[in-house]
Amino acid sequence: MAALGRVSRLLLGTAAPRSPPARGMAVAAHEGGGARMWKTLTFVVALPGVAVCMLNSYLKAQHGRHKRPEFVPYTHLRIRTKRFPWGDGNKTLFHNPHTNPLPTGYED
Amino acid sequence: MTHQAHSYHMVDPSPWPILGAAAALLTTSGLAMWFHYNSPYLVIIGLLSTALVMLQWWRDIIRESTFQGHHTPTVQKGLRYGMVLFITSEAFFFLGFFWAFFHSSLAPTPELGGQWPPVGIQPLDPMDVPLLNTAILLASGVTVTWAHHSIMEASRKQAVHALTLTVLLGFYFTGLQAMEYYEAPFSIADGVYGSTFFVATGFHGLHVIIGSTFLLVCLLRLIKYHFTSNHHFGFEAAAWYWHFVDVVWLFLYMTIYWWGS
């Protein structure tokens, strides 16, 4: 509860706008030069992290995805209680004919 | 010439609140017309009028603050309270969808095959694009903080670079999620798995789009010299909202994508 008061005072500071504490970096007592630290973090940690994950996804795609599963007409899936208000009313908004079977099976 | 003897902003009469309410009515009744009577015209008018009200209301706030100087520290404090309360309400909004997810996934019913994910559902690999999306949002949290410090230190060029990077990362996330939605082997109609997945991640995606738009507006204002190193609450509000969106994603990732797979 006391922490809540401290947090709200931190957020509601009037004359001196402060940035919200970021993960793990909250107590760095840098006055001027804060921008330099965050710029460094951007180009040394954050963006390389994104690049590594991009590489990871690329390699996984190269490896070949699963073959699409055989169609089994389960009653708890592909529910059509009410028509969709677009098209023929039978396809979801992001319908993909290759990966999304209709209640009667794959289209292709 | 009269002067006010207080530091509050007595706003001039404005049509936007009532027109905004009317727009909301058009949108909601339009949804009913679309879903039940197959007519999309009312919802289109509703969405258009909502957008127009938002554009003009916020334009007026920028006029009142940046150009007319009505946003004293007292006014700013009220705006801070307002943004905090709004984000808190959004947190509760998402809490509901997380509740729904755990309600269905902690005790999967016999209809689902007594397991989670249900029989016949092939969940997305959490170590693939979802992990990339996590890195993207975390990185954007770093870049928006860089932008904030740059604004406070009056480093204009750095602030523009940092905020541009943030907006680009936001758009990258949205693009990747759209692609994931299209490629997913399951849909929203695939029982309670599909419902919880797409409603929770879908509302999150909508908030990413809203947050990216808010940040983009801040970028345009930054370029047009609206912010000072001491007074840039619009930017702070956008940054708070963006961090909130990031945190919601982290919870989504850990629960629905990872634990739920």
Interface residues (C-beta under 8 A of the other chain):
Chain A: S8 L11 L12 T14 A15 A16 P17 S19 P20 A22 R23 M25 G32 G34 A35 M37 W38 K39 L41 T42 V45 A46 L47 G49 V50 V52 C53 M54 N56 S57 K60 H66 R68 P69 V72 Y74 T75 H76 L77 R78 I79 R80 P85 T92 L93 F94 H95 N96 T99 N100
Chain B: W34 F35 N38 P40 P73 T74 Q76 K77 R80 Y81 V84 E111 L112 G113 P118 V119 G120 I121 Q122 D125 M127 D128 V129 L131 L132 T134 A135 I136 L138 A139 G141 V142 T143 T145 W146 H148 H149 S150 M152 E153 S155 Q158 A162 L165 L169 A178 Y181 Y182 E183 A184 P185 F186 S187 I188 A189 D190 G191 G194 N230 H231 H232 F233 E236 A239 W240 H243
